[in-house]
């Protein structure tokens, strides 16, 4: 992250589970390719809200030994490779179905996974973090390593300068709190990230993000790149206009 950030660790000869949500897949496929080049085996759950959201299909397939295409919207995806699978529903449900063999033949089992890397929305990463200790626990190694790419608010991108990216961690045993700079390293232990703190921090930018979206939409409409908006109310005419008397 940024000019001085830390790259994702991609050890050799592991079985790796990649979990990507939406735009997170734009990052994960390069990580998967690095793992495979080092002799690791990769199971890749690629999740999307809508069928139209999927992109970089060839790169994702090249990044994994097996891809499970997940989509919230029916009818979902049709895999183009014989070893790949598909699921309609959220990504945690897909992982459970895969582990239970309900998706078909699974040459790579979740029980062999050494490392999990999740990249996506804070809600998706939180769901994966929690599922590892509940519905997925019977199917995973007790000592697997699980990290998420934490999308804290960013500003300077210069490593530990402006403190916009501060993220609270909680020790899973003692509950002791520490604070880290996400710009130093976005890859953080899923068991330590305080996701309530992350959601609160991300929500602080909500108004600015909505205003930015409206301004971009207005500019595109003025440039003719989008159709003109339909007014909610007709413009005032005749006597209905307000006048100012001197």
N, C-alpha and C positions, 0 to 999 in steps of 0.2 A: 504494500500500500504506500503510495507516494514515492518520492525519489529515494527515501532511505528506509523503506519498509522491509519486512522480513518475508522471504518466499515460503510457500507451503512446503513442508517436508514430505518427500516422496521416497521412502525407503524401498530397498529392493526385496524381492522374494517374499512378499506378503499377499494376503487376500484382503482386498480393500472394498468397502461398501461406500459408494458415492450416492448422496441424496441431494438432488437439485430441484429447486422450486422456481419456476418462471425464469427470470433473468439470471438466477444463479447458475443456470446451465451454460451461460456464456463464459463462465469462468471454469466450471468443472471439467469440461471436455479436454482442456489443455492439461489439467492436473491428471486426468485419467490416462492421457497419452504418455505423460512422463512416467507414471507408475508402470505401464505396460512395457515401455522401453527398458525398464530396469528389471523386468522379469516377474512383476507382480501380476496377480489375477484380479480383475475388476468386475464387480457387480454394480450396475448403474441404474438407480431409480430416477427417471426424469419425469418430473411432475409439471402439469400445466392446468390452468383454470379452463381454457377453451381450446378446442381443436385448432383454431386458427393461430394460436400462440406459438406453435412449435416451429423451430428453425434450426439451422446447422445440423441437420439429421446425419449427414455423412460423417461429420467430425465427431458427433456423439457416439455413433456406432464404432468409429475407429478407436475411441477412448475406452472401450469396454469389451470384455469377453461375452457379457450378456447384458442387454438393456431391457428394463421393464418400463414401458411407456405408460404413464399414468395421466388420466385426464378427469377433471370433475364433470365435464360435459359429455353426455352420450352422443354418438355411439363410441367415442374414444378413437384410438388409433389402431391401424393394422400394421403389425411389424413387417418389415421387408426382409429380415434375415430369419433363417429357420430357428436359430437358437433364442431369439428375442421373444418377449411376452408383452401382453397389454392388460391394463386394468382400468375400469371406470370407477372413480372414487378418489378419496384423498390418499396421500402417499403413505401414511402409517398403515391404513387398511390394506394397501397393496403389499407392504412389507410383511404383514401378518399372513396374508393369503399366500404369498410366495413361500414363507417359512413352513406353512402347513401343507404345501404341495397342491394347493387348489388352483394354481395357474398352469399346471402341467409339469413336464419334466424340468428339474432344476439341477443341472450338472454341478453348480457351485452352491453349497449350502451356507446359510447364514451362520451356522455353527462353526464354520471355518474362518470367519471374518476376524482379522486382527485389528483393523482400523476403520473407523467410520468418519467420513467428512461430509458435513451438511452445509449447504449454501443456499440461502433463499430468504424469505421473510422471517422476521423475528418470531412470528406465530408458528411457522412451520418448523423452525429449528427448536423452538421450545417443545413442540409436540414430539419431535424425534427424541429430544433429551429425556422427556418423561416416559415415553413408550419403552425405552431401553430398560427401565426398572419396573415395568408393568407387563403389558401385553407381549412385548418382544423378549422379555428376560429369559423365558425358557429356551429360546432359540439362539442365544448369543453366548460367546465366551465370557466368563465372569470378568476376565482381566483385559477385555478389548479396550483400545484407545479411541476416544470419541471427541472430535473437535467440531466447532462451527466457525464459519467466517462471519464475525460479528460486525453488523452494519451500523455502528454508532454514527451519530452526526459528525461530520468532518468539516474542517475549515482550512487550516494552513497546509496540511499534507507534508509537514516538515519534520515529523517525529518529535513529540513531547514539547511543543512550543506553545500552542494557544490553549490547550486543555479542553477544546470542544469535544474531543472524542473520549473523554473519561468514561470508563465502564466499571461498575461495581462487581466484584467477585465475592462469593460466599464459600467458605470452606465447607464441603459436604459433611464433614464429621463434627467439627467444632462450631461451625456457624460464624466464625470470625470473618469480618469483612476487610477486604483490601480493594484498592482502586488501581486500574491499569490504564495505559494509553492504547487505545485500539489502533491508532495509526502506526505504533511501533510494531504491532503484530495483530492482525485481525483474527488469526487462527487461535481460538481459545477453547479451553476445556468446557464441554457442554455441561459437566457436572458442577462447574464453578460459576458460570455466568448467571448473574441475577437478571432474569428476563423481564421481571416487573420493572426494574430500573431502566432497562433498555427500552421498553415500550413507552415509559414515561418520557424519556429523553427524546425519542423519535417523535412523540406526539407534540412536543414543544414547537416543532417546525410546521405543524399542520396548517396553520393559517397562511404562512408564507408560501407553502407548497400549493395551496389552493389558489392564492392570488397569482402566483407564477403561471399556473395552468391556465387561468382565465386570460392573462395577458398574452400568452403564446397563442391561445385560440383566437383572440381578437386580431393579432397580427397576421395570422394565417388567413383569416377571413378577409382582411383588408387587402392582402396580396392575391386573393383569388385562389388560394390553395385549398380552401374549404368553402362549402356553400354558405351563403349569408344566413345568419341566424334569423329565425322567425320571432318577431316581437311578441312578448307575452301580452301586451295591451296595445290597442290601436293608438296612434298619436292623437293628441287633442286637436279638435277642429272648431272653427267658428267661435261661438260665445264661451265654449268650454275652456279656452285658453286663459291662463292667468295673466293678468296685466299689472304693471307697476305704475301707480300714479305719482306724479311729482307734486 
